[in-house]
Amino acid sequence: MGAVSTSLVEEARTVFRDLGYELTAEGGEFRAERKWRTVYVTTADPEEANTHGRLRCFVTRAERAAEVRDRLLAIEPDYDWAVIGIDEDGKYQVTHPSADVLPAP
């Protein structure tokens, strides 16, 4: 059986849905809301992403997660951020500015 390719955006939606967030499309990204928290989620490169919102999450393939994190550290955006790196099996890790990597539950 051949591998079925799921788009990165759909994989990101699945991650946030599984975490209990309510999703709303917003241009080329989506807004994930749960309780008091609103996270703007994008698959865009940091330099091309929108800058609104206090919490932003950059979703990328696992092999690019460190690069995206380094780029965010270099540009020092005015919002809190995290990077989710998703591998080919749909497993993911969350990386924060401090370089701590949190495995998916």
DSSP file (Angstrom, degrees, kcal/mol; ACC not computed):
  #  RESIDUE AA STRUCTURE BP1 BP2  ACC     N-H-->O    O-->H-N    N-H-->O    O-->H-N    TCO  KAPPA ALPHA  PHI   PSI    X-CA   Y-CA   Z-CA
    1    1 A M              0   0    0      0, 0.0     2,-0.1     0, 0.0     3,-0.1   0.000 360.0 360.0 360.0 131.7    0.0    0.0    0.0
    2    2 A G        -     0   0    0      1,-0.1     2,-0.2     0, 0.0     0, 0.0  -0.345 360.0 -96.4 -75.5 157.0    1.4    3.4   -1.0
    3    3 A A        -     0   0    0     -2,-0.1     2,-0.6     1,-0.0    -1,-0.1  -0.489  31.2-137.5 -73.3 140.2    1.8    6.2    1.5
    4    4 A V        -     0   0    0     -2,-0.2     2,-0.6    -3,-0.1    -1,-0.0  -0.885  15.9-140.6-100.1 125.2   -0.9    8.8    1.7
    5    5 A S        -     0   0    0     -2,-0.6     2,-0.4     0, 0.0    83,-0.0  -0.754  14.3-165.1 -91.7 123.3    0.4   12.3    1.9
    6    6 A T        -     0   0    0     -2,-0.6     5,-0.0     1,-0.0    -2,-0.0  -0.881  28.7-108.8-104.2 137.9   -1.5   14.6    4.2
    7    7 A S     >  -     0   0    0     -2,-0.4     4,-2.2     1,-0.1     5,-0.2  -0.269  22.7-119.7 -64.9 152.5   -0.9   18.4    3.9
    8    8 A L  H  > S+     0   0    0      1,-0.2     4,-2.4     2,-0.2     5,-0.2   0.860 114.1  55.3 -60.2 -37.6    1.0   20.0    6.7
    9    9 A V  H  > S+     0   0    0      2,-0.2     4,-2.5     1,-0.2    -1,-0.2   0.919 108.3  47.8 -63.4 -43.3   -1.9   22.3    7.4
   10   10 A E  H  > S+     0   0    0      2,-0.2     4,-2.2     1,-0.2    -2,-0.2   0.883 111.1  50.9 -66.1 -37.4   -4.2   19.3    7.8
   11   11 A E  H  X S+     0   0    0     -4,-2.2     4,-2.2     2,-0.2    -1,-0.2   0.904 110.3  49.9 -64.9 -40.0   -1.7   17.7   10.1
   12   12 A A  H  X S+     0   0    0     -4,-2.4     4,-2.3     2,-0.2     5,-0.2   0.912 109.2  51.7 -63.6 -42.6   -1.5   20.9   12.1
   13   13 A R  H  X S+     0   0    0     -4,-2.5     4,-2.8     1,-0.2     5,-0.2   0.909 108.8  51.3 -59.6 -42.0   -5.3   21.0   12.4
   14   14 A T  H  X S+     0   0    0     -4,-2.2     4,-2.7     2,-0.2    -2,-0.2   0.917 108.2  51.7 -62.5 -43.8   -5.3   17.4   13.6
   15   15 A V  H  X S+     0   0    0     -4,-2.2     4,-1.2     1,-0.2    -2,-0.2   0.948 114.7  41.6 -57.6 -50.2   -2.8   18.2   16.3
   16   16 A F  H  <>S+     0   0    0     -4,-2.3     5,-2.4     2,-0.2    -2,-0.2   0.871 113.9  51.8 -70.8 -36.6   -4.8   21.2   17.6
   17   17 A R  H ><5S+     0   0    0     -4,-2.8     3,-1.9    -5,-0.2    -1,-0.2   0.934 108.5  52.1 -61.2 -45.3   -8.1   19.4   17.4
   18   18 A D  H 3<5S+     0   0    0     -4,-2.7    -1,-0.2     1,-0.3    -2,-0.2   0.777 105.5  55.9 -62.4 -26.8   -6.7   16.4   19.3
   19   19 A L  T 3<5S-     0   0    0     -4,-1.2    -1,-0.3    -5,-0.2    -2,-0.2   0.430 124.7-104.0 -85.1   0.1   -5.6   18.9   22.0
   20   20 A G  T < 5S+     0   0    0     -3,-1.9     2,-0.2     1,-0.3    -3,-0.2   0.643  70.3 146.3  90.5  15.9   -9.2   20.2   22.3
   21   21 A Y      < -     0   0    0     -5,-2.4     2,-0.5    13,-0.1    -1,-0.3  -0.589  47.1-130.5 -85.4 147.8   -8.9   23.5   20.5
   22   22 A E  E     -A   33   0A   0     11,-3.2    11,-2.7    -2,-0.2     2,-0.3  -0.856  30.3-143.7 -93.1 131.3  -11.7   24.9   18.4
   23   23 A L  E     -A   32   0A   0     -2,-0.5     2,-0.4     9,-0.2     9,-0.2  -0.778  20.9-178.7-108.2 142.0  -10.4   25.9   15.0
   24   24 A T  E     -A   31   0A   0      7,-2.2     7,-3.2    -2,-0.3     2,-0.1  -0.989  29.0-123.0-136.1 125.5  -11.2   28.9   12.7
   25   25 A A  E     +A   30   0A   0     -2,-0.4     5,-0.3     5,-0.2     2,-0.2  -0.400  29.0 179.8 -64.7 141.2   -9.7   29.5    9.3
   26   26 A E  E >   -A   29   0A   0      3,-2.8     3,-1.6     1,-0.3     2,-0.2  -0.687  54.5 -68.2-147.5  87.8   -8.1   32.8    9.0
   27   27 A G  T 3  S-     0   0    0      1,-0.3    -1,-0.3    -2,-0.2     0, 0.0  -0.482 115.6 -12.3  65.2-129.7   -6.5   33.5    5.6
   28   28 A G  T 3  S+     0   0    0     -2,-0.2    15,-0.4    -3,-0.1    -1,-0.3   0.317 138.0  41.4 -86.8   8.4   -3.5   31.2    5.0
   29   29 A E  E <  S-A   26   0A   0     -3,-1.6    -3,-2.8    13,-0.1     2,-0.3  -0.669  78.1-123.1-134.0-170.2   -3.5   30.2    8.7
   30   30 A F  E     -AB  25  41A   0     11,-2.1    11,-3.2    -5,-0.3     2,-0.5  -0.981  11.3-127.4-141.5 159.1   -5.9   29.2   11.4
   31   31 A R  E     -AB  24  40A   0     -7,-3.2    -7,-2.2    -2,-0.3     2,-0.5  -0.894  19.0-160.0-104.6 129.7   -6.8   30.3   14.9
   32   32 A A  E     -AB  23  39A   0      7,-3.1     7,-2.9    -2,-0.5     2,-0.4  -0.954  13.1-173.9-112.9 123.3   -7.0   27.7   17.6
   33   33 A E  E     +AB  22  38A   0    -11,-2.7   -11,-3.2    -2,-0.5     2,-0.3  -0.952  15.4 158.7-125.2 138.0   -9.0   28.6   20.7
   34   34 A R  E >   - B   0  37A   0      3,-2.2     3,-2.5    -2,-0.4   -13,-0.1  -0.910  67.1 -40.7-155.5 126.1   -9.4   26.8   24.0
   35   35 A K  T 3  S-     0   0    0     -2,-0.3    -1,-0.0     1,-0.3     0, 0.0  -0.349 126.2 -20.1  53.2-123.6  -10.5   28.4   27.3
   36   36 A W  T 3  S+     0   0    0     -2,-0.1     2,-0.4    -3,-0.1    -1,-0.3   0.503 117.2  99.1 -90.1  -4.7   -8.7   31.8   27.5
   37   37 A R  E <   -B   34   0A   0     -3,-2.5    -3,-2.2     2,-0.0     2,-0.5  -0.702  45.3-176.3 -97.3 132.3   -6.0   30.9   25.0
   38   38 A T  E     -B   33   0A   0     -2,-0.4    17,-0.5    -5,-0.2     2,-0.5  -0.990   7.4-173.7-123.0 121.8   -5.9   31.9   21.3
   39   39 A V  E     -B   32   0A   0     -7,-2.9    -7,-3.1    -2,-0.5     2,-0.6  -0.961  17.2-144.8-117.2 128.6   -3.0   30.6   19.2
   40   40 A Y  E     -Bc  31  56A   0     15,-2.5    17,-2.7    -2,-0.5     2,-0.4  -0.845  22.2-159.3 -92.3 122.0   -2.5   31.7   15.6
   41   41 A V  E     +Bc  30  57A   0    -11,-3.2   -11,-2.1    -2,-0.6     2,-0.3  -0.867  16.6 167.0-111.4 132.6   -1.1   28.7   13.7
   42   42 A T  E     - c   0  58A   0     15,-2.5    17,-2.9    -2,-0.4   -13,-0.1  -0.968  37.8-157.2-141.8 155.3    0.8   29.0   10.5
   43   43 A T        +     0   0    0    -15,-0.4    15,-0.1    -2,-0.3   -14,-0.1   0.248  65.7 114.2-108.8   6.6    3.0   26.9    8.2
   44   44 A A  S    S-     0   0    0      1,-0.1    -2,-0.1   -16,-0.1     5,-0.1  -0.327  79.3 -95.1 -73.2 158.2    4.6   30.0    6.7
   45   45 A D    >>  -     0   0    0      1,-0.1     3,-1.5    13,-0.0     4,-1.1  -0.442  39.9-110.3 -67.4 150.0    8.2   30.9    7.2
   46   46 A P  G >4 S+     0   0    0      0, 0.0     3,-0.5     0, 0.0    -1,-0.1   0.853 117.4  52.6 -53.9 -39.6    8.8   33.2   10.2
   47   47 A E  G 34 S+     0   0    0      1,-0.2    -2,-0.0     0, 0.0    -3,-0.0   0.713 115.6  41.3 -70.6 -18.8    9.8   36.2    8.0
   48   48 A E  G <4 S+     0   0    0     -3,-1.5    -1,-0.2     2,-0.1     2,-0.1   0.490  93.2 105.3-105.5  -6.5    6.6   35.8    5.9
   49   49 A A  S << S-     0   0    0     -4,-1.1     9,-0.0    -3,-0.5    -7,-0.0  -0.343  78.3 -99.0 -77.9 155.2    4.1   35.1    8.7
   50   50 A N        -     0   0    0      1,-0.1    -1,-0.1    -2,-0.1    -2,-0.1  -0.267  25.0-149.7 -62.0 159.5    1.5   37.5   10.1
   51   51 A T        +     0   0    0     27,-0.0    -1,-0.1    26,-0.0    27,-0.1   0.368  56.3 111.5-117.2   3.0    2.5   39.2   13.3
   52   52 A H        +     0   0    0     27,-0.0   -12,-0.1     2,-0.0    27,-0.0  -0.366  55.0  48.3 -76.1 160.0   -0.8   39.8   15.0
   53   53 A G  S    S-     0   0    0      1,-0.1     3,-0.1    -2,-0.1   -14,-0.1   0.093  76.6-111.3  92.3 153.9   -1.7   37.9   18.1
   54   54 A R  S    S+     0   0    0    -16,-0.2    26,-2.6     1,-0.2     2,-0.4   0.737 102.0  45.6 -90.9 -27.1    0.1   37.3   21.3
   55   55 A L  E     + d   0  80A   0    -17,-0.5   -15,-2.5    24,-0.2     2,-0.4  -0.978  67.1 175.7-122.8 127.0    0.6   33.5   20.8
   56   56 A R  E     -cd  40  81A   0     24,-2.3    26,-1.3    -2,-0.4     2,-0.4  -0.976  13.0-160.9-131.6 145.1    1.8   32.0   17.5
   57   57 A C  E     -cd  41  82A   0    -17,-2.7   -15,-2.5    -2,-0.4     2,-0.6  -0.992   5.9-155.5-127.7 128.1    2.7   28.5   16.5
   58   58 A F  E     -cd  42  83A   0     24,-2.6    26,-2.7    -2,-0.4     2,-0.5  -0.903  11.2-160.2-103.2 121.7    4.8   27.6   13.5
   59   59 A V  E     + d   0  84A   0    -17,-2.9     2,-0.3    -2,-0.6    26,-0.2  -0.889  24.5 147.9-107.4 130.8    4.2   24.1   12.1
   60   60 A T  E     - d   0  85A   0     24,-2.6    26,-2.5    -2,-0.5     2,-0.1  -0.882  52.7 -70.7-147.3 174.4    6.8   22.5    9.9
   61   61 A R  E >>  - d   0  86A   0     -2,-0.3     3,-1.9    24,-0.2     4,-0.7  -0.468  51.4-111.9 -70.1 149.1    8.2   19.2    9.0
   62   62 A A  G >4 S+     0   0    0     24,-2.0     3,-1.0     1,-0.3     4,-0.4   0.846 115.3  58.1 -53.9 -40.6   10.4   17.7   11.8
   63   63 A E  G 34 S+     0   0    0      1,-0.2    -1,-0.3    23,-0.2     4,-0.2   0.672 110.3  44.2 -68.5 -15.3   13.6   18.0    9.9
   64   64 A R  G <> S+     0   0    0     -3,-1.9     4,-2.4     1,-0.1    -1,-0.2   0.485  85.2  95.2-102.8  -5.7   13.1   21.8    9.6
   65   65 A A  H <X S+     0   0    0     -3,-1.0     4,-2.5    -4,-0.7     5,-0.2   0.886  84.9  48.1 -58.2 -44.9   12.0   22.5   13.2
   66   66 A A  H  > S+     0   0    0     -4,-0.4     4,-2.5     1,-0.2    -1,-0.2   0.894 111.9  50.7 -63.9 -39.3   15.4   23.5   14.5
   67   67 A E  H  > S+     0   0    0      2,-0.2     4,-2.2    -4,-0.2    -2,-0.2   0.927 111.1  47.4 -63.9 -45.4   16.0   25.9   11.5
   68   68 A V  H  X S+     0   0    0     -4,-2.4     4,-2.3     2,-0.2    -2,-0.2   0.920 111.9  51.1 -62.6 -43.7   12.6   27.6   12.0
   69   69 A R  H  X S+     0   0    0     -4,-2.5     4,-2.4    -5,-0.2    -2,-0.2   0.928 110.2  49.2 -57.9 -46.5   13.3   28.0   15.8
   70   70 A D  H  X S+     0   0    0     -4,-2.5     4,-1.9     1,-0.2    -1,-0.2   0.875 109.8  51.3 -62.8 -38.0   16.7   29.5   15.0
   71   71 A R  H  X S+     0   0    0     -4,-2.2     4,-1.9     2,-0.2    -1,-0.2   0.898 110.0  49.3 -66.5 -39.8   15.2   31.9   12.5
   72   72 A L  H  X S+     0   0    0     -4,-2.3     4,-1.5     1,-0.2    -2,-0.2   0.908 109.7  51.4 -65.5 -41.3   12.6   33.0   15.1
   73   73 A L  H  < S+     0   0    0     -4,-2.4    -1,-0.2     1,-0.2    -2,-0.2   0.883 110.0  51.2 -60.9 -37.5   15.3   33.5   17.7
   74   74 A A  H  < S+     0   0    0     -4,-1.9    -2,-0.2     1,-0.2    -1,-0.2   0.874 113.9  41.2 -69.1 -38.3   17.2   35.7   15.2
   75   75 A I  H  < S-     0   0    0     -4,-1.9    -1,-0.2    -5,-0.1    -2,-0.2   0.632  92.2-150.4 -88.0 -12.2   14.3   38.0   14.3
   76   76 A E     <  -     0   0    0     -4,-1.5    -3,-0.1    -5,-0.2    -4,-0.1   0.917  17.5-152.1  45.6  65.4   13.1   38.2   18.0
   77   77 A P        -     0   0    0      0, 0.0    -1,-0.1     0, 0.0     4,-0.1  -0.180  19.6-117.4 -65.8 161.8    9.3   38.7   17.2
   78   78 A D  S    S+     0   0    0    -27,-0.1     2,-0.3     2,-0.1    -2,-0.0   0.069  90.1  69.9 -87.8  23.5    7.1   40.6   19.7
   79   79 A Y  S    S-     0   0    0    -27,-0.0     2,-0.3   -23,-0.0   -24,-0.2  -0.926  88.6-101.2-135.3 160.1    4.9   37.6   20.4
   80   80 A D  E     +d   55   0A   0    -26,-2.6   -24,-2.3    -2,-0.3     2,-0.3  -0.609  50.0 179.5 -78.2 143.5    5.3   34.3   22.3
   81   81 A W  E     -d   56   0A   0     -2,-0.3     2,-0.3   -26,-0.2   -24,-0.2  -0.942  23.1-170.8-145.3 163.5    5.9   31.4   19.9
   82   82 A A  E     -d   57   0A   0    -26,-1.3   -24,-2.6    -2,-0.3     2,-0.4  -0.957  18.3-136.1-146.7 160.4    6.5   27.7   19.6
   83   83 A V  E     -dE  58  95A   0     12,-2.9    12,-3.3    -2,-0.3     2,-0.6  -0.984  10.0-159.0-121.7 131.5    7.5   25.4   16.7
   84   84 A I  E     -dE  59  94A   0    -26,-2.7   -24,-2.6    -2,-0.4     2,-0.6  -0.956   5.6-161.9-109.5 121.6    5.8   22.1   16.1
   85   85 A G  E     -dE  60  93A   0      8,-2.5     8,-1.7    -2,-0.6     2,-0.5  -0.915   7.5-162.4-103.0 119.7    7.8   19.7   14.0
   86   86 A I  E     -dE  61  92A   0    -26,-2.5   -24,-2.0    -2,-0.6     6,-0.2  -0.876   5.4-150.2-106.6 129.6    5.7   16.8   12.6
   87   87 A D    >   -     0   0    0      4,-3.2     3,-1.9    -2,-0.5    -1,-0.0  -0.300  36.3 -91.1 -90.7-179.8    7.4   13.7   11.2
   88   88 A E  T 3  S+     0   0    0      1,-0.3    -1,-0.1     2,-0.1    -2,-0.0   0.672 125.4  55.7 -67.3 -16.7    6.2   11.4    8.5
   89   89 A D  T 3  S-     0   0    0      2,-0.1    -1,-0.3     0, 0.0     3,-0.1   0.398 119.4-107.4 -93.4   2.0    4.3    9.2   11.0
   90   90 A G  S <  S+     0   0    0     -3,-1.9     2,-0.2     1,-0.3    -2,-0.1   0.458  77.1 134.6  85.4   0.5    2.3   12.2   12.3
   91   91 A K        -     0   0    0     -5,-0.0    -4,-3.2    13,-0.0    -1,-0.3  -0.537  36.1-166.2 -79.2 151.5    4.2   12.3   15.6
   92   92 A Y  E     -E   86   0A   0     -6,-0.2    12,-1.5    -2,-0.2     2,-0.4  -0.944  20.4-153.8-141.4 160.0    5.3   15.7   16.7
   93   93 A Q  E     -EF  85 103A   0     -8,-1.7    -8,-2.5    -2,-0.3     2,-0.5  -0.982  17.1-138.5-130.6 145.0    7.5   17.6   19.0
   94   94 A V  E     -EF  84 102A   0      8,-2.5     8,-2.9    -2,-0.4     2,-0.4  -0.899  16.6-166.2-105.6 128.6    7.0   21.1   20.4
   95   95 A T  E     -EF  83 101A   0    -12,-3.3   -12,-2.9    -2,-0.5     6,-0.2  -0.957   3.0-165.1-116.8 131.9   10.1   23.4   20.6
   96   96 A H    >   -     0   0    0      4,-1.6     3,-2.4    -2,-0.4   -14,-0.2  -0.605  41.3 -92.1-107.2 170.7   10.0   26.7   22.6
   97   97 A P  T 3  S+     0   0    0      0, 0.0   -15,-0.1     0, 0.0    -1,-0.0   0.785 123.4  62.4 -54.3 -29.5   12.5   29.6   22.4
   98   98 A S  T 3  S-     0   0    0      2,-0.1     3,-0.1     1,-0.1    -3,-0.0   0.457 115.4-115.4 -78.3   2.2   14.5   28.1   25.3
   99   99 A A    <   +     0   0    0     -3,-2.4     2,-0.2     1,-0.3    -1,-0.1   0.476  66.2 146.9  76.3   5.5   15.2   25.1   23.0
  100  100 A D        -     0   0    0     -4,-0.0    -4,-1.6     1,-0.0     2,-0.5  -0.532  38.0-149.2 -68.4 137.3   13.4   22.7   25.3
  101  101 A V  E     -F   95   0A   0     -2,-0.2    -6,-0.2    -6,-0.2    -1,-0.0  -0.950   8.5-163.7-113.5 124.6   11.7   20.0   23.2
  102  102 A L  E     -F   94   0A   0     -8,-2.9    -8,-2.5    -2,-0.5     2,-0.0  -0.930  16.1-136.3-108.5 117.8    8.5   18.5   24.5
  103  103 A P  E     -F   93   0A   0      0, 0.0   -10,-0.2     0, 0.0   -12,-0.0  -0.352  30.9 -97.5 -69.4 153.6    7.4   15.2   23.0
  104  104 A A              0   0    0    -12,-1.5   -11,-0.0     1,-0.1   -13,-0.0  -0.391 360.0 360.0 -67.1 147.7    3.8   14.7   22.0
  105  105 A P              0   0    0      0, 0.0    -1,-0.1     0, 0.0     0, 0.0   0.509 360.0 360.0 -66.1 360.0    1.7   12.9   24.6
